[in-house]
Amino acid sequence: MSRRGRKTLRCYGYTLLKVTQKTPKDVKTKIYKLMNGTTVTIRGKRYKNKGLINDVEGVKLANSLYAIPTDYVPRVLEKLSERKLETFVQLINLCRCTCE
């Protein structure tokens, strides 16, 4: 983590996951909650789900754009397909960086 608490991109292959423009708002909300997590209050106690982007060490670039390490793309697609959301996202492959 950098000084300001932001994650920095490591130098290995990333894939951009983009939510398509014609996605209905309720589906965008489901994808947002899956990727970023959500907080639920049950009987006065708050429970926070950290989200998939945190689990795969990805980075949120915008509300509908995420940078995901290429190694974790199958896992993310599996989670999206479990909720039948994979048709609303587009994957954009980025080149693999050779520096260390």
C-alpha positions as CSV (number, residue, x, y, z in Angstrom):
1,M,0.0,0.0,0.0
2,S,1.2,3.5,-0.7
3,R,1.3,6.3,1.8
4,R,-2.2,7.5,1.1
5,G,-3.7,4.0,1.5
6,R,-4.2,3.4,-2.2
7,K,-3.2,0.2,-3.8
8,T,-0.4,0.3,-6.3
9,L,-0.3,-1.9,-9.4
10,R,2.3,-4.6,-9.3
11,C,4.2,-5.3,-12.4
12,Y,2.5,-8.4,-13.8
13,G,-0.2,-9.1,-16.3
14,Y,-3.6,-7.4,-15.8
15,T,-6.9,-7.7,-17.5
16,L,-9.4,-4.9,-17.4
17,L,-13.0,-5.9,-16.5
18,K,-15.5,-3.3,-17.8
19,V,-19.2,-3.3,-17.1
20,T,-21.0,-2.7,-20.5
21,Q,-22.9,0.6,-21.0
22,K,-26.2,-1.0,-21.7
23,T,-26.3,-2.9,-18.5
24,P,-29.5,-2.3,-16.4
25,K,-29.0,-0.3,-13.2
26,D,-30.0,-3.1,-10.9
27,V,-27.5,-5.5,-12.5
28,K,-24.8,-2.8,-12.3
29,T,-25.5,-2.6,-8.5
30,K,-25.2,-6.3,-8.1
31,I,-21.8,-6.3,-9.9
32,Y,-20.7,-3.3,-7.9
33,K,-21.6,-5.1,-4.6
34,L,-19.9,-8.3,-5.7
35,M,-16.7,-6.6,-6.7
36,N,-16.4,-3.9,-3.9
37,G,-18.3,-5.6,-1.1
38,T,-21.2,-4.4,1.0
39,T,-22.2,-3.9,4.6
40,V,-25.2,-5.6,6.1
41,T,-26.8,-4.8,9.5
42,I,-28.3,-7.6,11.4
43,R,-29.8,-7.0,14.8
44,G,-27.7,-3.9,15.2
45,K,-24.4,-5.5,14.3
46,R,-22.7,-4.5,11.1
47,Y,-21.0,-7.1,8.9
48,K,-18.7,-6.1,6.1
49,N,-18.0,-8.2,3.0
50,K,-14.7,-7.0,1.6
51,G,-15.6,-7.9,-2.0
52,L,-14.0,-9.9,-4.7
53,I,-11.6,-7.1,-5.9
54,N,-9.9,-7.3,-2.5
55,D,-9.7,-11.1,-2.6
56,V,-7.9,-11.1,-6.0
57,E,-5.7,-8.2,-5.2
58,G,-7.2,-6.1,-8.0
59,V,-7.7,-2.4,-8.3
60,K,-10.9,-0.4,-8.8
61,L,-10.2,2.2,-11.5
62,A,-13.8,3.5,-11.8
63,N,-17.3,2.4,-10.7
64,S,-17.5,0.1,-13.8
65,L,-13.8,-0.6,-14.5
66,Y,-11.5,-2.9,-12.6
67,A,-7.9,-4.0,-13.2
68,I,-7.6,-7.7,-12.2
69,P,-4.4,-9.8,-12.3
70,T,-4.6,-12.2,-15.2
71,D,-4.1,-15.2,-13.0
72,Y,-7.3,-14.5,-11.1
73,V,-9.6,-13.8,-14.2
74,P,-11.0,-17.4,-14.2
75,R,-12.0,-17.0,-10.5
76,V,-13.7,-13.7,-11.1
77,L,-15.6,-15.1,-14.1
78,E,-16.7,-18.1,-12.0
79,K,-18.1,-15.8,-9.4
80,L,-19.9,-13.7,-12.0
81,S,-21.3,-16.7,-13.7
82,E,-22.7,-18.1,-10.4
83,R,-24.8,-15.0,-10.3
84,K,-25.5,-15.0,-14.0
85,L,-23.7,-11.6,-14.5
86,E,-20.9,-12.7,-16.9
87,T,-22.8,-11.5,-19.9
88,F,-22.8,-7.9,-18.7
89,V,-19.0,-7.5,-18.5
90,Q,-16.3,-7.2,-21.1
91,L,-12.7,-8.3,-20.6
92,I,-9.8,-6.3,-22.1
93,N,-6.4,-8.0,-22.0
94,L,-3.3,-5.9,-21.3
95,C,0.2,-6.9,-22.2
96,R,2.4,-8.6,-19.6
97,C,5.1,-6.3,-18.2
98,T,8.7,-7.7,-18.1
99,C,10.1,-5.5,-15.4
100,E,10.4,-6.7,-11.8
